[in-house]
Amino acid sequence: MTDIKSFTRGEMEEYLVSLGEPKFREKQVFKWVQSGITSFDSMSNVPAALRSRLKDEATLKTAEIAVKQVSAIDGTVKYLFRLEDGEHIESVFMRYKHGNTICISTQVGCRMGCSFCASTLNGLKRSLEPSEMLEQIMRAEADLGEKVSNIVLMGIGEPLDNYENVLKFLSLVNDPDGLNIGHRHISLSTCGLVDKIRLLAKERLQITLSVSLHAPNDALRKRIMPVAHRFSVAELLDACKDYEKQTGRRISFEYALIDGVTDTVELADELGRKLRGTLCHVNLIPVNQIKERDYKGSNRARIDAFVACLENYGITATVRRKLGSDISASCGQLRAESKA
């Protein structure tokens, strides 16, 4: 069956023309598909004959809500979605003063192996199609009756390990006849695939690139992030500077504060020296405790000392607000529990 929800506008036109339809049908069908419909019968201005053929030959990939958890603390909503092949992914819907943000998955599982992340515990099953990324937004909006204004690609999976499908998703979600979410309202998080960062820079998209750095030197980064064996910190920072130059966009560096591992003042000083002069922001994340790992988040005193050190180098650093702490909101935890 043809996954038309993943079609770009050009692909949609080519497909419909191949069915003997006039070119103007593309706009009609595209708008319906990108509106989040779950049945071809909803296409009221499309001829019945074409709707019937689409039902026979195409599919509107959907995601079913398998588990929904709502935080009693802050109203954050955590979804475990069941895909059509029975696999599961997670999304988190968060409400802020500036609008609603959804954190979506880009893969089923992850092969990056970062030691502080629950998403990678069972390895990579497969990458998501653009339609399956869109579905996470569409199902959350339909379930809650609220619109999403910001997207974070920081759920399960490494977005740049699913490069082509993520690029198609970014094009589709930005389309005025689709969800129409501007690229400046989208953040993509990567563990640091240098070759793909350089490719992405050439696209000159206005998304925010969030780089999971988590250590200022190769020795420590190799202990907690296998990707560091492929790309050094120096190579990664050089690629980030190129991204900044090509796009004019500030880089956001994610840094997990793990008690006694990554949160010393000495490491903060080393990080400050290496980032000094870079157009960047450092997002400090007290790590969520994962029962399969022995890591725990830093205490307030260590966090404050780390922030103060970075600020001495003129680097803006903030501590991520912890949302959904009572609903397994750390990436991969709910999926892991469902497989137990």
PEPE-V790042 format. One record per run of one state. SS is the DSSP state (2 for helix, 1 for strand, 0 for the rest). FROM is the first residue (numbers start at 1). LEN is the number of residues. If there is no record, write none. Layout:
SS FROM LEN
SS FROM LEN
//
This chain:
0 1 1
1 2 2
2 4 3
0 7 2
2 9 10
0 19 6
2 25 10
0 35 5
2 40 3
0 43 5
2 48 10
1 58 2
0 60 4
1 64 7
0 71 6
1 77 6
0 83 5
1 88 9
0 97 2
1 99 6
0 105 2
1 107 3
0 110 8
2 118 3
0 121 3
1 124 4
0 128 2
2 130 15
0 145 5
1 150 4
0 154 5
2 159 16
0 175 8
2 183 3
1 186 5
0 191 3
2 194 10
0 204 4
1 208 5
0 213 5
2 218 7
0 225 1
2 226 4
0 230 3
2 233 15
0 248 3
1 251 8
0 259 6
2 265 11
0 276 4
1 280 7
0 287 10
1 297 1
0 298 2
2 300 13
0 313 3
1 316 4
0 320 13
2 333 7
0 340 1
//
